[in-house]
Amino acid sequence: MQKLDKVSTEDRQIIDLEALGFEFVKVLGSYNYRQMNKSLDMHVHENMIEICFLEKGSQYYHIQGEDYRINGGDLLLTFPGEEHGTKSFPEERGRLFWFIMEVPDKNRRLLNLTRKDTKLLMESFMSLKSNRKFKGSDRLKHDLNAIYRICKYPISGLDKIKITNLLLHFLLNVLEFGNKHSNQIISKEIADICIFIKNNLNESFPLEHLAQLCNLSLSHFKYKFKKEMGYSPSDYILRQKIEKSKEQLRIKTNSIQDVAYNLAFSSSSYFATVFKRYTGESPSSYLLSNGNGLKS
């Protein structure tokens, strides 16, 4: 289990809600990156639920072996004991909020709710486990920004009541959006094509061919894929290839040119360009940072 980050920096503002006296409510954080940052290591929060709300930008996450792409306005939930992070992909430009709360023990209370209402709230969140990604709205941003404004100064008793109400409003809105979009699932066609891509990363993927495999027109395929996966088929393919390239670069007998060829890039220079776009560093730098030396 990774210790919760409670240290603010110039780009990351974190409120230690637990230190302010909110039992079972841990942290509210936000970042506003103007350039790509380092990757978020894979980690686990035992007995905690994490809610991420991306106000603007785009971000890749890996949760329990599954890939997720969120865009501005999206919510993404992580549940107790689930391994999550960005793997070796960077945290990208944009503004993101995250909120972490502990699941209360039996007969304990959250945010001044009754024990019965606390149990109902937790059960309602756990019911979203099969639909962890969905659209939110600016209502969420307004509540979270209001909490940040209050916490700029030492909080009073009345301020704590205001924060309690804002947090409850935020959580109820998350549930509302999650239930509203509970019928949004990845179709069999798109799920199957994702498996096909992962199993054939040594090939090039003309989108027309992928569309044919789904029995869809090219325009409908691109629309359906982005709607269900959160990113375009081309973006998904390149990200999968770059993730695979990292595994291959860690094998000492592979050179950068070998890896580019193995993954059907048109040239090692194009591979290097794509690699840096998605990781923030060149293949050469990646090799050096992983102790394999420079192999071109």
N, C-alpha and C positions, 0 to 999 in steps of 0.2 A: 504494500500500500504506500503510495506517495504522500508525503507530508503536504498539506495545503499551502499554496503560495499566498502569503499575506503581505508581501513587500511591494510597495508602489515604486514605479520608476517614472521617467519622463513620459513614456508612451503607454504605460500600464498603471491604471489607478484602481487600487483594491481597497475596499472597505471591509474591515474585520468586524462583521456584525456580531460574532460570538463575543468579542471583547466589549461590545457595547451592551451586552446583557441579554441578547436574543438567544434563548435556549433552543438548540437543534437547528438554528439558522447560522451557517458558517461564514460565507463570504459573498460579497457582490463585487465583481471585477469588470473592468472594461479595458480594451486597448483601442488605440487609433493609430494604426501603422500607415505611414506614407511610403514605405518600401518594404520588401519582403524581409521577414525576420527568421531566426533559426526555427527548426522544427520543434514541435511539441512532443516530447518523449512519450511513448506508450506507458500508461500508468493505470492504477485501479484505485477507486474510492470505495472502501468497504462501507456498506450500510448507508450510502448517500446517493441522492439524486442530483444530477447536474443539468441545468437548463442553459443552453446557449442560444442567444438571439443575435443574429447578424443584421445590424442596421444597414450596412452598405458594404459592397465588395463581394468577394467570392472566396470560399475556403473548402479544402478537402479534409475529411476525417476518416479514420479507420476505427470501427467499433466491433469488437467480438468477431473479427474476421470478415466484416462486411465494409464496403466502401460507400461513403456518402459525400455528396457535393452539395453545399448549401450556398445560396445566393442571397442578396439583400432582401430582407423581410422574412427569411426562413428561421424556424426554430428547430433545434436538434436536442433530444434528450438522451442522457446516459443514466443507466440504472445501477443499483448496488452491485458491486463485484464485477462490473464489466470493464475489460481492458479497453482503453481508448487513447487516442492521440492522433497526430498527423503522420505517424511512421517517420520516414526520413524526408517528407515534403515540408517546405517552409510554411510558417504562418504568413498569409498573404496580406497585401494592402487592403485596408478597410477598417470598419469599426464594428467591434463585437462586444457584447455583454455576456457574462456568465454568472450564474447564481447556483450556489451549492447549499443544499439542506440535508440534514441527517434525518433518516426515518426514525421517528420517536419509538421508544420501547412501548410495549403494551400498557395502556392506561396512563400514558403521558400526554401532555398537551403541547400543541404548536401554535405560536402567535396568538395566545389568549383564546383559542378555540376550545370548545368543550372536548372531552375525551372522545365522545361519539363523533363529533364533527372532524376531529383530527384523524380518526380512523377512516372516515369517509373520504377525506381529502387525499390521504395516502393511497387508498384503494383506487381512487379515480386516476391518480397519476400512474400507478402500476398497470392499469388497464391500457395505457398508451404504449406499452412496451413493443407491441407489434407494429406500431405506427409512430416511430420516434421522430420522424421528420415531417414538418408541415409548415404552412404559411401562417405568419402572425400579422401584426399591423402596427401602425405608429402609436397605438394606445400603450403598447408595452414600453416603447421608448420614453414616452411622457412620464410614466410611473417611475422608471429607473433613473431618469435624469433628475426627477424631483427628489429622490433619495440622495443623490449626489449633492444637490444644492443644500439640502439640510445638513449633510455631514461635512460640509466645509467648515463648520463652526462646532464648538463643543455643544453636544445636544442636551436639551432639557427633558423633563418628564413629558411635556406636551409633544416635543419633537419625537420622542420614542413612540408615542401613540400614533403620530402621523406616519412614521416609518412602518409601523405594524400594519396600518390600514393600507398603505401603498403596496406593501409586500403581498398582503392578502388579495388585493385587487389584481396585482400582477399574476399571481398564481391562478386565480379564477379565470382570468383572461386566457392564460396558456391552456387551461383545460377546455375552455370554450372553443378555441381554435383547433385544438387536437381532436375534439369530438366532431367538430364540423367537417374535418377532413379525414375522418377515420376510414372512409371507404376508398381512399386513394392508395392503391397498391401497385407494385411493379407487375406488369403483365407477363405472361409466360413467354411471349415473343421476345420482349426486351431482356428478360432474365436469361433466356437461352442464348441470345446473341452475345451477352456479356460473358457467359461461360465460353462460348466459341472463341471470342477475342482472347481471353486469358489463356486458352489452350493452344493458341496459334500465334503467339507474339513474334515468332520468327518469320512471319509473312507480312506483306503489305495488305492493306484493307481498303480496296475501292469501296466507297460508300454505296455505290450502285449495287455491288455484289451483296453487301450486308442487307440492303433493303430487299433484294430478291429473296434472300434466305428467310426474311420475315413476311414475305408475300405482301409487301407494301410498296407504294411508290416512293421515290427518293425523298420528295418533299414531306410526305406523311411520316416516313421513317424518321427523318431528322427532327420533325416536330414532336413525335411521340417519344423518341429517345430523350430529348432534352426535357420534356415535360415530366417524365417519370424518373429520370436519373438526376436531373438538376444541372447537367452539362451536356455539351454537344457530343456526338459520337467521336468526332476527331479529337476532342479534348480528352475524352475517356481513353481512347486508344493510346495516345501519346503518354498519358500518365501511367498507364499499365506498362508500357514499354520502358519508361524511365525507372519505374520501380523494379522491373526485372533486370534492367541494366546494372543497378546497384549490386544485386546479387552476383551478377557475372563479373563485375569489376573487382569484387572482393576475392575472386579466384585468381591466384597469383599468376597462372599461366595465360590469362586473358589480357590482351592489350586493348586500348581504346578502340583501335581500328577493328579488332576482332569482334568486340561487343557491338559496334555500329553495324557491322556486316551481319552478325547473328540475328539482330533485331530488325533487319530490312530497312535501315536508314539509307538514304541515297548516297551519303558520304559521311566520313568521320567529322567533318567540320559542321555539317547540318546536325548531326547527333550532338555535338558539343553545344551548339546554339540552343537546341531544345532542352538539353540537360540543364543548362544554366537558367533557362526560363522557368523551369519547374522546381529547381532546387536552390537557386541563388548562388551556386558555385559551379566551376568548370569540372569536367571529368578528371582533369589532372589534379586539381585541388582536392577533389574527393578521394582520389587514390592516395595522395600524400597524407590526408587526415586519417585514413584508415590503415596507414602503415605499410602500404604495398609498394611504395616507390613510384616513380614516373614511368609509365609504359605507354608510348604513343603508337 
